[in-house]
Amino acid sequence: MRQRCHWSSFALFALVTMRATAHPAPNSVINLDFGRNSVRAELVIPTSELRYALAAEGIERSSIVADDPAVAAYLSRHVALVAPAGVLWHGAPVSRYLQALAGHEYLVAALDFAPPAASTTRRFVFQADPVTHEVRNHYLMVIARSDYLGGLVGDQPELIGFLQYPSRELEVVRAGGSSGRGFRAAFALGVEHIATGADHLLFLLTLLLPAAMVAGEGRWRARRGPKATLIRLLGIVSAFTVGHSVALVVAAASGWQVAARGVETLIALSVLASAVHAWRPIFPGREAVVAGAFGLCHGLAFARALSGHLPDPVDTAGAILGFNLGIECFQMLIVLASIPIVIQLAPAGFGGAARRLLAAFAAVAALGWLAERALDAPNPISTALGFATMSTTLFIASAMLVAGLAVSGLSEWRRRIRVGAPSQPARPQIQAGLPPQRLQRHVAPSGILHPVDRGSVDLTLGWMGHAACQSRGGNCGESYEYHRANMSREFPPPAFPYF
């Protein structure tokens, strides 16, 4: 029976790196990638053990060279796929190279096998005994690494079984699959990756914090309107999406992968840069450019999670599309949750304090990730964030939504306190000869009294002068300023404490 496992190939090495003699010795791993028309077998064999096996067949080598024809012929003799009817599959070498893993040197060799006519790639007998035919306590771990039709994408291998002398055969049977199953698995992998990748979302959300503000003299000073803010948010999110999508497609389709430490360090730097910018503008007006540039780095990290091991180009395209859509859907949910707080944030006051608090949180998290990834120095901050990665992402989304609603409610409450009513009151009808003491307050339709500003007082004085002129039967065509000046001399307005 197959056993489901969720470890990477590197972690699986740890399961079989001890010999029966209790002396550490490397063993071999064979990764199988299932395509529509072929199956690829990638052999990871320690060169120290391979030399013993080659010597047993008269091939003496003091060191292993990747492009040695004798090594290629040896692997072809000791690895084969056989159809249930007993017909041998056609095999062809793809690549060979040397790689250092866990302090040992390994030969990584890939071979493609095509089934005979009327046979399927879903069922066959796998025959392999490289090294094990000579080194009797050596193990071959056989793993199903990728199977798009079977819903196996990304770094979630399935253990098929072990081979050790004298055993050299494993029956491999894969359940019938479909393109839809593979697409759903890739979509779910994209959602899972962005949900457990707090650094990706923290970069984007922190970059969105000052979207509603305008910089001036090295500070966030003015505030944009809701429409301009939404347009700016759309530009930043779209630039980040284009950046990471381009990098993901190119890297995943070509199988090109950058060193994990370098990419993860750049991502931590992107979070730190966006946090500093949210506190004080360092690239105002260029947020979309920065989002697109750093999006390339995030896309390379996404490509590492997808893994470019699918042998069929159609399956690779479907996996990339589903994975990217999963990322975009979850990312859009988080961005939508953040819109209320982003629009409500003001440069100063309560909004400024909330923005600086969120920026400080992002900066502390970025510094923790930098110390861990660049200096290889785990610390309490990175450990805590890594332990609660999923909950951290959901916490960020929930906190942004709750904070946005809180800021929105507080702004409405303060507006009502300042204005005195939920809506703007209608202007009162001023009669001629109105005592000036009545000018200090207007009465709203709701019956709530509220102060007025100097402009309202001036306008009222002008109306009063015009009404008094008409009552005397004079020529009332003079300007509003003329009547206001006359009424100001006749009825000096009281001191208004709210000017």
VEXPAGU-363130 format. One record per residue (C-alpha): residue number from 0; residue in one letter; z, x, y. Coordinates in steps of 0.05 Angstrom, whole numbers, plus 5000, padded with zeros to 4 digits. Example, Ala and Ser with C-alpha at 12.3 -4.5 7.8 and 13.67 -1.06 7.14 Angstrom:
2
0,A,5156,5246,4910
1,S,5143,5273,4979
***
This chain:
499
0,M,5000,5000,5000
1,R,4983,5025,5069
2,Q,5040,5038,5116
3,R,5034,5024,5191
4,C,5058,5081,5235
5,H,5058,5089,5310
6,W,5063,5164,5317
7,S,5011,5212,5344
8,S,4979,5263,5297
9,F,5022,5317,5327
10,A,5086,5279,5308
11,L,5059,5266,5238
12,F,5055,5341,5227
13,A,5130,5344,5230
14,L,5135,5299,5168
15,V,5102,5350,5123
16,T,5117,5419,5151
17,M,5168,5439,5098
18,R,5153,5465,5030
19,A,5195,5451,4969
20,T,5223,5521,4975
21,A,5253,5501,5042
22,H,5211,5553,5078
23,P,5171,5524,5135
24,A,5097,5520,5120
25,P,5041,5481,5154
26,N,5004,5427,5116
27,S,4938,5392,5129
28,V,4918,5326,5161
29,I,4853,5288,5151
30,N,4836,5237,5204
31,L,4786,5183,5185
32,D,4747,5147,5240
33,F,4711,5084,5216
34,G,4645,5064,5248
35,R,4594,5010,5234
36,N,4546,5057,5198
37,S,4586,5119,5183
38,V,4656,5148,5173
39,R,4678,5212,5206
40,A,4729,5257,5171
41,E,4766,5307,5215
42,L,4803,5360,5176
43,V,4860,5398,5208
44,I,4875,5456,5161
45,P,4922,5515,5173
46,T,4882,5580,5170
47,S,4939,5617,5136
48,E,4934,5570,5076
49,L,4858,5566,5079
50,R,4852,5641,5068
51,Y,4888,5635,5001
52,A,4841,5579,4979
53,L,4779,5618,5000
54,A,4803,5681,4963
55,A,4810,5640,4899
56,E,4735,5627,4902
57,G,4718,5699,4918
58,I,4713,5692,4993
59,E,4757,5745,5023
60,R,4773,5735,5097
61,S,4826,5772,5138
62,S,4818,5718,5191
63,I,4781,5652,5196
64,V,4721,5645,5242
65,A,4701,5575,5261
66,D,4626,5584,5253
67,D,4630,5620,5186
68,P,4577,5589,5139
69,A,4620,5604,5079
70,V,4676,5561,5108
71,A,4627,5504,5121
72,A,4601,5507,5049
73,Y,4672,5509,5022
74,L,4691,5446,5059
75,S,4628,5410,5036
76,R,4646,5425,4963
77,H,4718,5400,4970
78,V,4710,5337,5012
79,A,4668,5277,4991
80,L,4663,5202,4997
81,V,4639,5160,4938
82,A,4616,5088,4938
83,P,4650,5039,4888
84,A,4587,5043,4845
85,G,4596,5118,4839
86,V,4541,5139,4888
87,L,4557,5198,4932
88,W,4555,5188,5007
89,H,4512,5235,5049
90,G,4555,5284,5089
91,A,4538,5329,5147
92,P,4581,5377,5188
93,V,4592,5359,5261
94,S,4636,5412,5291
95,R,4687,5466,5276
96,Y,4737,5502,5321
97,L,4804,5536,5319
98,Q,4866,5507,5353
99,A,4938,5529,5358
100,L,4988,5474,5342
101,A,5064,5480,5335
102,G,5060,5556,5330
103,H,5006,5557,5276
104,E,4931,5566,5278
105,Y,4889,5510,5250
106,L,4816,5500,5234
107,V,4792,5433,5260
108,A,4728,5412,5224
109,A,4692,5345,5230
110,L,4642,5317,5180
111,D,4602,5253,5184
112,F,4590,5212,5121
113,A,4536,5157,5116
114,P,4541,5106,5058
115,P,4482,5095,5011
116,A,4439,5033,5017
117,A,4474,4966,5004
118,S,4542,4999,5013
119,T,4593,4986,5068
120,T,4638,5032,5108
121,R,4697,4987,5093
122,R,4708,5009,5021
123,F,4700,5076,4986
124,V,4736,5130,4945
125,F,4758,5190,4986
126,Q,4757,5255,4947
127,A,4789,5317,4977
128,D,4825,5379,4952
129,P,4815,5435,5003
130,V,4872,5485,4996
131,T,4910,5440,4947
132,H,4868,5463,4889
133,E,4898,5532,4898
134,V,4963,5522,4937
135,R,4997,5472,4892
136,N,5053,5451,4939
137,H,5006,5439,4998
138,Y,4997,5367,5022
139,L,4937,5331,5051
140,M,4958,5273,5095
141,V,4902,5222,5101
142,I,4904,5178,5163
143,A,4861,5121,5190
144,R,4858,5143,5262
145,S,4808,5094,5292
146,D,4774,5031,5267
147,Y,4746,4987,5323
148,L,4723,4930,5277
149,G,4792,4930,5245
150,G,4829,4929,5311
151,L,4853,5001,5307
152,V,4842,5035,5375
153,G,4881,5086,5415
154,D,4936,5130,5389
155,Q,4964,5083,5335
156,P,4943,5114,5269
157,E,4954,5082,5200
158,L,4977,5125,5142
159,I,4932,5116,5082
160,G,4966,5164,5034
161,F,4979,5236,5011
162,L,4940,5282,4965
163,Q,4974,5338,4927
164,Y,4952,5375,4864
165,P,4931,5349,4815
166,S,4913,5286,4853
167,R,4849,5289,4893
168,E,4826,5217,4902
169,L,4847,5159,4945
170,E,4816,5089,4945
171,V,4805,5066,5016
172,V,4796,4992,5029
173,R,4792,4966,5101
174,A,4796,4892,5115
175,G,4733,4859,5142
176,G,4733,4864,5218
177,S,4694,4841,5278
178,S,4677,4864,5348
179,G,4722,4810,5377
180,R,4782,4839,5340
181,G,4768,4908,5367
182,F,4759,4882,5438
183,R,4825,4844,5435
184,A,4860,4906,5409
185,A,4831,4949,5465
186,F,4851,4896,5517
187,A,4922,4894,5490
188,L,4924,4970,5491
189,G,4904,4971,5564
190,V,4958,4920,5582
191,E,5010,4960,5543
192,H,4990,5026,5574
193,I,4995,5001,5646
194,A,5059,4962,5631
195,T,5093,5024,5602
196,G,5064,5069,5656
197,A,5110,5059,5715
198,D,5080,5119,5751
199,H,5011,5086,5756
200,L,5038,5022,5786
201,L,5089,5057,5830
202,F,5033,5097,5862
203,L,4992,5036,5878
204,L,5049,4992,5902
205,T,5078,5046,5946
206,L,5010,5058,5977
207,L,5006,4983,5992
208,L,5073,4980,6029
209,P,5046,4999,6099
210,A,4982,4958,6092
211,A,5007,4907,6143
212,M,5024,4960,6195
213,V,4986,5001,6247
214,A,5005,5073,6260
215,G,5017,5102,6329
216,E,5045,5169,6351
217,G,5064,5189,6281
218,R,5102,5125,6265
219,W,5090,5055,6239
220,R,5093,5014,6303
221,A,5050,4951,6305
222,R,5038,4896,6254
223,R,4971,4869,6229
224,G,4955,4796,6220
225,P,4955,4765,6150
226,K,4878,4764,6145
227,A,4871,4837,6165
228,T,4927,4855,6117
229,L,4894,4820,6058
230,I,4828,4855,6073
231,R,4863,4921,6074
232,L,4900,4906,6009
233,L,4833,4888,5976
234,G,4802,4953,5999
235,I,4859,4996,5972
236,V,4862,4961,5905
237,S,4786,4962,5897
238,A,4782,5037,5913
239,F,4836,5052,5861
240,T,4800,5009,5810
241,V,4733,5043,5821
242,G,4765,5112,5818
243,H,4802,5104,5753
244,S,4746,5063,5721
245,V,4694,5118,5734
246,A,4739,5172,5707
247,L,4758,5130,5646
248,V,4685,5114,5628
249,V,4661,5185,5636
250,A,4720,5217,5599
251,A,4724,5166,5543
252,A,4649,5162,5530
253,S,4641,5238,5528
254,G,4705,5252,5491
255,W,4726,5300,5546
256,Q,4801,5306,5556
257,V,4840,5346,5607
258,A,4906,5380,5591
259,A,4961,5327,5592
260,R,5009,5368,5634
261,G,4960,5379,5690
262,V,4939,5306,5695
263,E,5010,5279,5691
264,T,5032,5329,5745
265,L,4977,5305,5792
266,I,4998,5233,5780
267,A,5070,5250,5799
268,L,5043,5283,5862
269,S,5003,5221,5879
270,V,5067,5179,5875
271,L,5103,5228,5921
272,A,5046,5227,5971
273,S,5044,5152,5974
274,A,5120,5149,5982
275,V,5118,5198,6042
276,H,5062,5158,6073
277,A,5101,5093,6065
278,W,5159,5125,6103
279,R,5117,5157,6157
280,P,5041,5156,6164
281,I,5007,5220,6141
282,F,4937,5192,6127
283,P,4934,5126,6167
284,G,4870,5087,6159
285,R,4848,5128,6099
286,E,4891,5095,6045
287,A,4829,5070,6008
288,V,4800,5141,6005
289,V,4866,5168,5978
290,A,4871,5111,5928
291,G,4801,5126,5902
292,A,4812,5202,5898
293,F,4878,5196,5861
294,G,4849,5140,5819
295,L,4805,5193,5786
296,C,4867,5229,5761
297,H,4898,5164,5736
298,G,4832,5148,5700
299,L,4835,5214,5662
300,A,4905,5196,5638
301,F,4879,5127,5616
302,A,4824,5162,5576
303,R,4875,5203,5538
304,A,4910,5140,5517
305,L,4845,5108,5492
306,S,4823,5170,5453
307,G,4749,5183,5444
308,H,4747,5183,5368
309,L,4703,5122,5354
310,P,4639,5148,5320
311,D,4595,5088,5340
312,P,4571,5085,5413
313,V,4573,5008,5413
314,D,4646,5009,5390
315,T,4662,5061,5443
316,A,4632,5018,5498
317,G,4669,4956,5475
318,A,4735,4994,5471
319,I,4726,5022,5541
320,L,4710,4954,5570
321,G,4768,4919,5536
322,F,4817,4974,5553
323,N,4796,4975,5626
324,L,4799,4899,5632
325,G,4870,4900,5604
326,I,4890,4950,5656
327,E,4859,4911,5713
328,C,4889,4844,5692
329,F,4960,4870,5688
330,Q,4951,4911,5751
331,M,4926,4850,5789
332,L,4986,4809,5768
333,I,5032,4863,5797
334,V,4992,4868,5861
335,L,4993,4792,5871
336,A,5069,4793,5862
337,S,5074,4846,5916
338,I,5032,4810,5969
339,P,5089,4768,5997
340,I,5132,4828,6015
341,V,5074,4870,6039
342,I,5051,4817,6089
343,Q,5122,4804,6114
344,L,5141,4877,6124
345,A,5149,4895,6197
346,P,5151,4966,6225
347,A,5224,4960,6246
348,G,5285,4918,6233
349,F,5297,4888,6165
350,G,5225,4899,6143
351,G,5227,4972,6162
352,A,5292,4982,6123
353,A,5262,4949,6061
354,R,5200,4992,6065
355,R,5239,5057,6073
356,L,5284,5037,6015
357,L,5225,5025,5968
358,A,5192,5089,5992
359,A,5256,5129,5979
360,F,5260,5101,5908
361,A,5187,5121,5894
362,A,5199,5191,5923
363,V,5261,5203,5879
364,A,5223,5179,5817
365,A,5163,5224,5835
366,L,5208,5285,5843
367,G,5239,5272,5775
368,W,5171,5267,5742
369,L,5147,5330,5778
370,A,5206,5370,5753
371,E,5195,5347,5682
372,R,5119,5354,5679
373,A,5105,5415,5722
374,L,5167,5456,5706
375,D,5181,5428,5637
376,A,5252,5412,5659
377,P,5277,5344,5635
378,N,5327,5313,5683
379,P,5369,5250,5687
380,I,5319,5216,5733
381,S,5259,5226,5687
382,T,5300,5211,5626
383,A,5325,5145,5654
384,L,5255,5125,5676
385,G,5226,5144,5609
386,F,5280,5106,5571
387,A,5266,5042,5609
388,T,5192,5048,5623
389,M,5173,4978,5605
390,S,5233,4947,5639
391,T,5221,4992,5699
392,T,5151,4964,5709
393,L,5174,4892,5702
394,F,5233,4907,5748
395,I,5185,4934,5801
396,A,5143,4871,5796
397,S,5203,4824,5798
398,A,5236,4863,5854
399,M,5173,4861,5896
400,L,5165,4786,5886
401,V,5238,4769,5899
402,A,5241,4816,5960
403,G,5177,4785,5987
404,L,5205,4715,5981
405,A,5271,4737,6012
406,V,5237,4771,6071
407,S,5193,4710,6081
408,G,5253,4663,6080
409,L,5292,4707,6127
410,S,5234,4711,6176
411,E,5228,4635,6176
412,W,5303,4627,6186
413,R,5303,4675,6244
414,R,5243,4640,6275
415,R,5279,4574,6272
416,I,5342,4603,6303
417,R,5301,4634,6360
418,V,5257,4574,6373
419,G,5307,4521,6355
420,A,5259,4476,6316
421,P,5211,4482,6257
422,S,5152,4467,6301
423,Q,5131,4481,6373
424,P,5159,4425,6418
425,A,5113,4384,6463
426,R,5115,4400,6537
427,P,5158,4350,6576
428,Q,5129,4305,6629
429,I,5155,4331,6696
430,Q,5166,4280,6752
431,A,5165,4295,6826
432,G,5233,4312,6854
433,L,5263,4334,6787
434,P,5328,4372,6801
435,P,5319,4446,6788
436,Q,5379,4447,6740
437,R,5335,4409,6690
438,L,5286,4466,6689
439,Q,5331,4512,6648
440,R,5319,4475,6583
441,H,5267,4431,6551
442,V,5284,4376,6502
443,A,5244,4380,6437
444,P,5223,4316,6400
445,S,5277,4331,6349
446,G,5330,4327,6403
447,I,5347,4402,6397
448,L,5353,4439,6462
449,H,5321,4508,6467
450,P,5310,4558,6523
451,V,5243,4568,6557
452,D,5211,4630,6585
453,R,5190,4649,6656
454,G,5119,4626,6644
455,S,5142,4556,6628
456,V,5186,4554,6691
457,D,5128,4576,6735
458,L,5082,4525,6705
459,T,5135,4470,6715
460,L,5144,4490,6788
461,G,5069,4486,6799
462,W,5067,4416,6769
463,M,5126,4394,6812
464,G,5092,4420,6876
465,H,5028,4383,6859
466,A,5066,4318,6845
467,A,5105,4325,6911
468,C,5040,4336,6949
469,Q,5010,4273,6919
470,S,5072,4232,6937
471,R,5064,4252,7010
472,G,4991,4233,7011
473,G,4969,4303,7030
474,N,4908,4345,7010
475,C,4929,4369,6940
476,G,4868,4411,6922
477,E,4905,4476,6933
478,S,4915,4522,6874
479,Y,4972,4519,6824
480,E,4999,4585,6853
481,Y,5004,4554,6922
482,H,5046,4495,6898
483,R,5089,4541,6854
484,A,5104,4586,6914
485,N,5123,4526,6957
486,M,5169,4497,6904
487,S,5201,4564,6890
488,R,5221,4569,6964
489,E,5246,4497,6964
490,F,5281,4499,6896
491,P,5300,4571,6876
492,P,5301,4572,6799
493,P,5368,4588,6767
494,A,5380,4654,6730
495,F,5354,4648,6659
496,P,5393,4689,6608
497,Y,5334,4689,6559
498,F,5283,4725,6603
***
